[in-house]
Amino acid sequence: MEYCGAYSDIKDAGCVCYIWPCYDLGETVSLKVEKLEVFLKTKTIDNVFIKVSVALNIQVKRDELYKAFYKLENRDRQLSSYAKDCMRSAICAMTLDDAYAGKEEISTYMTTHLQDTFNSFGYSIMSVLVTEITPDDRVMSAMNEINSSKRMKEAAVQRAEGEKIIKVKQAEAEAESMHLSGIGVARQRRAIMDGLKESIVAFNEGVSGSSSKDVMDLLILNQYFDTLDHIGSGAGVKTVFLPSGKSGMKEEMMIADSVR
């Protein structure tokens, strides 16, 4: 209530009797929790410009209605100036990543530093919500590129690890195969030696006057002809025969081409 243009009294909601024109009804003040939205473009400590949106839930203090109504000429604009200054102080000490991860810290900082100021104007801060943090479009593109490169690097590492495992397994398989092949060759040679031994014994028993050297020469000659037959039966084989005897060393080299 105002008397001749000056503050007189505060009346609660309901029917009010007053003498006009000496008394006049001023404006009404809501005691509900109201939202004050603040938008700010500022710079982080790592020199990245971001847009920050903050919502302050404020309420008029019932016992300080006079301050809330008469102290501020433009409530939203004046309180927003204090909020922006506090936001700038909080965010300028953070990096971009810290600002994204530290919304709770920003809210706590603003509530702590603005509460006394708002109380002096008859308002109480119920909560501060950081609703949005948006960096510049080029910064967002760079962040996406960094994230994409990091993921590609991880994929390349995983792919290399997979190829490494495959090669190791292949090497182990080849080593095992060669080991088994060596065992087979050893067994084959042992079997050949056993067969030669039996052949020499049988030949000595069947042919009188033969020596072990005669038998070995015969077996080597037989293997020699088997080798020639095996070489000659291959497709597209080109073979060079070099004489091994003393008389053959003086002769010219014989070249035979065998193609099937």
ROPAPA-469685 format. One record per residue (C-alpha): residue number from 1; chain; y, x, z. Coordinates in Angstrom, 2 decimals, padded with zeros to 5 digits, always signed. Each point is the difference from the previous one (the first is absolute). Layout:
BEGIN
> num, chaine, y, x, z
> NUM, A, Y, X, Z
...
This chain:
BEGIN
> num, chaine, y, x, z
> 1, A, +000.00, +000.00, +000.00
> 2, A, +003.52, +001.17, -000.77
> 3, A, +003.20, -001.17, +001.69
> 4, A, +003.12, +000.35, -002.14
> 5, A, -001.84, +002.56, -002.17
> 6, A, -001.21, +002.14, +002.92
> 7, A, -003.48, +000.27, +001.47
> 8, A, -000.57, -002.52, +002.75
> 9, A, -003.65, -000.67, +000.69
> 10, A, -003.54, -000.09, -001.40
> 11, A, -001.86, -003.27, -000.28
> 12, A, -003.70, -000.49, -000.57
> 13, A, -001.34, -002.15, -002.81
> 14, A, +000.40, -003.75, +000.46
> 15, A, +002.87, -002.46, +000.50
> 16, A, +003.33, +001.61, +000.90
> 17, A, +003.22, -001.81, +001.00
> 18, A, +003.30, +001.72, -000.62
> 19, A, +003.69, -000.85, -000.41
> 20, A, +001.25, +000.44, -003.50
> 21, A, +002.19, +001.76, -001.18
> 22, A, +000.31, +002.21, +003.11
> 23, A, -003.70, +000.78, -000.02
> 24, A, -001.86, +000.83, -003.14
> 25, A, -003.61, +000.74, -000.82
> 26, A, -000.51, +003.55, -001.20
> 27, A, -002.96, +001.05, -002.08
> 28, A, -003.57, -000.34, +001.18
> 29, A, -002.12, +003.04, +000.81
> 30, A, -003.76, -000.09, -000.57
> 31, A, -002.24, +001.36, +002.74
> 32, A, -002.95, +000.36, -002.37
> 33, A, -001.36, +003.34, -001.11
> 34, A, +001.72, +000.86, -003.29
> 35, A, -000.86, +002.54, -002.66
> 36, A, +002.48, +002.63, -001.11
> 37, A, -001.10, +001.74, -003.21
> 38, A, +001.35, +003.46, -000.72
> 39, A, -000.41, +001.97, -003.24
> 40, A, +000.79, +003.70, -000.25
> 41, A, -000.35, +002.76, -002.58
> 42, A, -000.28, +003.38, +001.69
> 43, A, -001.52, +003.46, -000.36
> 44, A, -002.93, +001.52, +001.83
> 45, A, -000.14, +003.55, +001.34
> 46, A, -001.91, +001.11, -003.14
> 47, A, +002.87, -001.27, -002.22
> 48, A, -001.63, -003.19, -001.26
> 49, A, +002.15, -003.11, -000.34
> 50, A, -001.65, -003.18, +001.22
> 51, A, +000.95, -003.64, +000.49
> 52, A, -000.81, -001.39, +003.43
> 53, A, -000.09, -003.64, +001.01
> 54, A, +000.06, -000.89, +003.71
> 55, A, -000.08, -003.38, +001.72
> 56, A, +001.50, -000.22, +003.50
> 57, A, -000.94, -003.02, +002.09
> 58, A, +002.96, -000.62, +002.30
> 59, A, +000.92, -002.69, +002.52
> 60, A, +003.23, -000.95, +001.73
> 61, A, -000.10, +000.67, +003.74
> 62, A, +000.64, -003.30, +001.77
> 63, A, +002.13, +001.50, +002.72
> 64, A, +002.17, +001.89, -002.54
> 65, A, +000.84, -002.70, -002.52
> 66, A, +003.69, +000.87, +000.23
> 67, A, -000.63, +003.54, -001.34
> 68, A, -002.32, -001.24, -002.74
> 69, A, +002.60, -002.47, -001.30
> 70, A, +003.35, +001.74, +000.51
> 71, A, -000.69, +003.75, -000.24
> 72, A, -001.22, +000.12, -003.60
> 73, A, +001.98, -001.31, -002.95
> 74, A, -002.84, +000.38, -002.51
> 75, A, -003.22, +000.29, +001.98
> 76, A, -002.44, +000.84, -002.81
> 77, A, +002.17, +002.63, -001.65
> 78, A, +001.04, +001.73, +003.21
> 79, A, -003.45, +000.07, +001.59
> 80, A, -001.48, +001.16, -003.32
> 81, A, +002.36, +003.00, +000.02
> 82, A, -001.39, +001.11, +003.36
> 83, A, -003.56, -000.57, -001.21
> 84, A, +000.57, +002.00, -003.20
> 85, A, +001.46, +002.93, +001.92
> 86, A, -003.02, +000.02, +002.31
> 87, A, -002.43, -000.28, -002.94
> 88, A, +001.67, +002.92, -001.73
> 89, A, -000.31, +002.17, +003.10
> 90, A, -003.69, -000.85, +000.40
> 91, A, -001.09, +000.46, -003.63
> 92, A, +002.04, +003.13, -000.79
> 93, A, -002.15, +001.89, +002.52
> 94, A, -003.24, -001.02, -001.74
> 95, A, -001.80, +000.97, -003.17
> 96, A, -001.03, -002.64, -002.51
> 97, A, -003.59, +000.02, +001.22
> 98, A, +001.13, -000.21, +003.63
> 99, A, +002.23, -002.97, -000.83
> 100, A, -002.94, -001.85, -001.56
> 101, A, -002.30, +000.80, +002.90
> 102, A, +002.62, -000.34, +002.77
> 103, A, +001.28, -003.56, -000.31
> 104, A, -000.80, -000.57, +003.65
> 105, A, +002.00, +003.08, +000.98
> 106, A, +003.00, -001.26, -002.03
> 107, A, -000.20, -003.42, +001.67
> 108, A, -000.19, +001.55, +003.48
> 109, A, +002.89, +002.37, -000.73
> 110, A, +002.26, -002.80, -001.23
> 111, A, -000.86, -002.32, +002.89
> 112, A, +000.72, +002.72, +002.54
> 113, A, +003.29, +001.14, -001.52
> 114, A, +001.39, -003.42, -000.97
> 115, A, -000.86, -002.02, +003.08
> 116, A, +003.03, +001.05, +002.07
> 117, A, +002.37, -000.52, -002.95
> 118, A, -001.33, -003.47, -000.73
> 119, A, +000.08, -000.90, +003.70
> 120, A, +003.70, +000.83, +000.08
> 121, A, +000.51, -002.73, -002.62
> 122, A, -002.14, -002.56, +001.82
> 123, A, -003.14, +000.43, -002.13
> 124, A, -003.48, +001.14, +000.97
> 125, A, -002.37, +001.71, -002.47
> 126, A, -003.41, -001.67, +000.13
> 127, A, -001.68, +002.23, -002.61
> 128, A, +000.69, +002.25, -002.99
> 129, A, -002.28, -000.19, -003.04
> 130, A, +000.06, +002.53, -002.85
> 131, A, -000.97, -002.35, -002.82
> 132, A, +000.23, +002.30, -003.02
> 133, A, +000.45, +003.66, -000.97
> 134, A, +000.49, +000.62, -003.72
> 135, A, +000.65, +003.47, -001.46
> 136, A, +001.58, +000.64, -003.38
> 137, A, -002.11, -000.89, -003.05
> 138, A, -000.28, +003.64, -001.05
> 139, A, -001.18, +000.95, +003.48
> 140, A, -002.62, -002.74, -000.11
> 141, A, -001.20, +001.25, -003.39
> 142, A, -000.21, +003.54, +001.35
> 143, A, -001.95, -001.21, +003.04
> 144, A, -002.43, -001.82, -002.27
> 145, A, -000.40, +003.15, -002.12
> 146, A, -000.72, +002.07, +003.11
> 147, A, -002.56, -002.50, +001.21
> 148, A, -001.59, -000.18, -003.45
> 149, A, -000.15, +003.81, -000.29
> 150, A, -001.54, +000.27, +003.46
> 151, A, -002.68, -002.52, -000.88
> 152, A, -000.71, +001.75, -003.32
> 153, A, -000.33, +003.30, +001.87
> 154, A, -002.46, -001.56, +002.44
> 155, A, -001.94, -001.51, -002.90
> 156, A, -000.14, +003.40, -001.73
> 157, A, -001.28, +001.64, +003.20
> 158, A, -002.67, -002.66, +000.41
> 159, A, -000.99, +000.32, -003.67
> 160, A, -000.22, +003.79, +000.33
> 161, A, -002.12, -000.35, +003.12
> 162, A, -002.33, -002.34, -001.88
> 163, A, -000.30, +002.42, -002.92
> 164, A, -000.62, +002.84, +002.44
> 165, A, -002.83, -001.92, +001.64
> 166, A, -001.52, -000.79, -003.41
> 167, A, +000.15, +003.66, -001.07
> 168, A, -001.48, +001.17, +003.29
> 169, A, -002.82, -002.48, -000.33
> 170, A, -000.58, +001.05, -003.61
> 171, A, -000.05, +003.66, +001.03
> 172, A, -002.46, -000.79, +002.79
> 173, A, -002.15, -001.94, -002.45
> 174, A, +000.10, +002.86, -002.53
> 175, A, -000.87, +002.52, +002.72
> 176, A, -002.91, -002.14, +001.12
> 177, A, -001.11, -000.41, -003.62
> 178, A, +000.14, +003.76, -000.61
> 179, A, -001.87, +000.60, +003.25
> 180, A, -002.75, -002.38, -001.03
> 181, A, +000.01, +001.47, -003.53
> 182, A, -000.41, +003.49, +001.47
> 183, A, -002.91, -001.22, +002.10
> 184, A, -001.55, -001.49, -003.14
> 185, A, +000.49, +003.21, -001.99
> 186, A, -001.51, +002.03, +002.83
> 187, A, -003.00, -002.29, +000.13
> 188, A, -000.31, +000.14, -003.79
> 189, A, +000.00, +003.81, +000.02
> 190, A, -002.49, +000.04, +002.83
> 191, A, -002.24, -002.30, -002.00
> 192, A, +000.39, +002.23, -003.10
> 193, A, -000.88, +003.08, +002.01
> 194, A, -003.03, -001.75, +001.47
> 195, A, -001.08, -001.02, -003.51
> 196, A, +000.48, +003.53, -001.35
> 197, A, -002.00, +001.38, +002.87
> 198, A, -002.87, -002.37, -000.70
> 199, A, +000.22, +000.76, -003.74
> 200, A, -000.18, +003.74, +000.60
> 201, A, -002.97, -000.38, +002.31
> 202, A, -001.82, -002.28, -002.46
> 203, A, +000.78, +002.28, -002.98
> 204, A, -001.31, +003.08, +001.82
> 205, A, -003.16, -001.84, +000.90
> 206, A, -000.57, -001.29, -003.57
> 207, A, +000.92, +003.11, -002.03
> 208, A, -001.63, +003.24, +001.05
> 209, A, +001.96, +003.23, -000.21
> 210, A, +003.42, -001.70, +000.10
> 211, A, +002.63, +001.20, +002.40
> 212, A, +002.69, -001.89, +001.86
> 213, A, +002.62, +001.52, -002.33
> 214, A, -001.76, -001.44, -003.05
> 215, A, +000.01, -003.41, +001.56
> 216, A, +003.73, +000.23, +000.89
> 217, A, +000.88, +001.13, -003.51
> 218, A, -001.89, -002.95, -001.43
> 219, A, +001.75, -002.44, +002.32
> 220, A, +003.44, +001.45, -000.74
> 221, A, -000.70, -000.23, -003.75
> 222, A, -001.02, -003.61, +000.45
> 223, A, +003.23, -000.78, +001.90
> 224, A, +001.97, +001.79, -002.70
> 225, A, -001.37, -002.27, -002.71
> 226, A, +000.58, -003.06, +002.20
> 227, A, +003.62, +001.08, +000.40
> 228, A, +000.45, +000.43, -003.76
> 229, A, -001.49, -003.42, -000.59
> 230, A, +002.35, -001.56, +002.58
> 231, A, +003.07, +001.71, -001.52
> 232, A, -000.92, -000.93, -003.54
> 233, A, -000.59, -003.65, +000.83
> 234, A, +003.63, -000.52, +001.15
> 235, A, +002.50, -001.73, -002.33
> 236, A, +002.76, +002.23, -001.40
> 237, A, -001.37, +003.15, +001.57
> 238, A, +001.11, +003.40, -001.28
> 239, A, -002.18, +002.85, +001.30
> 240, A, +000.39, +003.78, -000.33
> 241, A, -003.22, +002.02, +000.31
> 242, A, +000.34, +003.60, +001.12
> 243, A, -003.11, +002.22, -000.31
> 244, A, -001.07, +001.51, +003.31
> 245, A, -002.55, +002.63, -001.17
> 246, A, +000.79, +003.68, -000.52
> 247, A, -000.50, -000.27, -003.75
> 248, A, +001.95, -003.24, -000.12
> 249, A, +003.06, +001.62, +001.53
> 250, A, +000.37, +002.09, -003.15
> 251, A, -000.19, -003.00, -002.29
> 252, A, +002.76, -002.37, -000.86
> 253, A, +000.60, -003.06, +002.14
> 254, A, -001.71, -003.14, -001.24
> 255, A, +001.97, -003.24, +000.16
> 256, A, -001.80, -003.31, -000.27
> 257, A, +001.64, -003.38, -000.04
> 258, A, -002.10, -002.86, +001.02
> 259, A, +001.54, -003.45, -000.39
> 260, A, -001.71, -003.31, +000.42
